[in-house]
């Protein structure tokens, strides 16, 4: 796109347009506001409109500012649900909670702004009319944007929520997910948007070979993406079985308040429901994160006896969330946010003494599960039971069951695909997981987009790994996702109930499981290097 191709809008209108575009773009990442099939097309279209403004910038500062405004709208609307957590449950004044969301959105918007600024800095001072430099201009922009997504997902503790690749949990690019992962999909999305923006800005569309070639390449990527699911990256492992996913819909004030026993009892009764028939008896019963919000060794043996007897009675494995006391580590008391496995052979003392099978959460949530240095004041003002947990190892062995090898992850851990694949890869002494399992408690965020945004993220992990993903949550979205990322069954949010679903584990490794983000980083990095080299050598 030549800088002169797009007529500049009045500044106030441009600012408003970019903020609104960013806010509307945030609708791309959850099923509900829009139907799932339209999300990838909607996302690319909105990004293309924004891209036409950003790529028409005349300076690094202008490119940074335009992209920043788009990002501010994108994140400000996309993570609005943090306001619910801080105000409704944390007791913050409404103005302070709103300011907190705005400040986080302002920080996250720096990443796309930096991407556009780098691209603007590297682009030639005078754009060529020949097809190759213009195509490289488009690919360079896609690489800058996608690499900024990767940087946002890895810098400090990482926050890859609302990565543009998540809009493509279904659609023409979905088949690429097992090959290049969500960051590769982000590149394809950004490239497509830039191609459309370049084509729309061309003065003579019949005489624009670079736009035609770009559209052709996008169509080729799409056709390959449609064909890739026909490749059998994975195979079925063992016989299918019935899993029960339990959603209690226990209010947060009751879950962590003096009436917590009522919530625990509700979960027990739901887990203990009889099967419709002996053939439909669940072999795996899954309950959400911190369904028992008390350290395991602070509870009497009689409490755990009810749960071990439930496992024996149903001849099923139970997985439930509970904080666990790990004793003293390096002279400091250690607690973990854990998923506990109770098999029909587990005894109460195994749980109390921490000798039962468990998974300890590795990727902890800042402020919620660990307190960054210098931010104790923030924790003190929040009326939420926040913890300072010990980080679990990475990777950890999956739960070995007769039905397969189950790899749990807790809450937003499944946002980090590069960590999830480690449980699937296995090792010399341990076979990889055949089934993924996410337990979460999103009750802090009410009936917001956070629930369906997280569901889309879980779909992407299933696509990348070729493994089914089961989700058991307190308030939603409790769902069963197959190894192709398709939602097979889901409970309505904010309603108690159980979801008895047939599950088929899989074995075999997708390219993404084998190589992780390395192919994407090489591809995007090489394009960026070539783009920078050609830009510097042009007069």
Secondary structure, 3 states (H helix, E strand, C coil): CCCCCCCCCCHHHHHHHHHHHHHHHHHHHCECCECHHHHHHHHHHHHHHHHHHHCCCCCHHHHHHHHHHHHHHHHHHHCCCHHHHHHHHCCCCHHHHHHHHHHHHHHHHHHHHHHHHHHHHHCCCCCCCCHHHHHHHHHHHHHHHHHHHHHHHHCCCCCCCCCHHHHHCCCCCHHHHHHHHHHHHHHHHHHHHHHHHHHHHCCCHHHCHHHHHHHHHHHHHHHHHHHHCCCCCCEECCCCEEEEEEECCCCHHHHCCCCHHHHHHHHHHHHCCCCCCHHHCCCEEECCCCCECCCHHHCCHHHHHHHHHHHHHHCCEEEEEEEEEEEEECCEEEEEEEEEEECCCCCHHHHHCCCCCEEECCCCCECCCECCCCCHHHHHHCCCCCCCCCCCCCCCCCEEECCEEEEEEEHHHHHCHHHHHHHHHCECCECCCCEEEEEECCHHHCCCHHHHHHHHHHHHHHHHHCCEEEEEECCCCCEEECCCCCEEEECCCCCCEEEEEEECCEECCCHHHHHCCHHHHHHHHHHHHHHHHHHHHCC
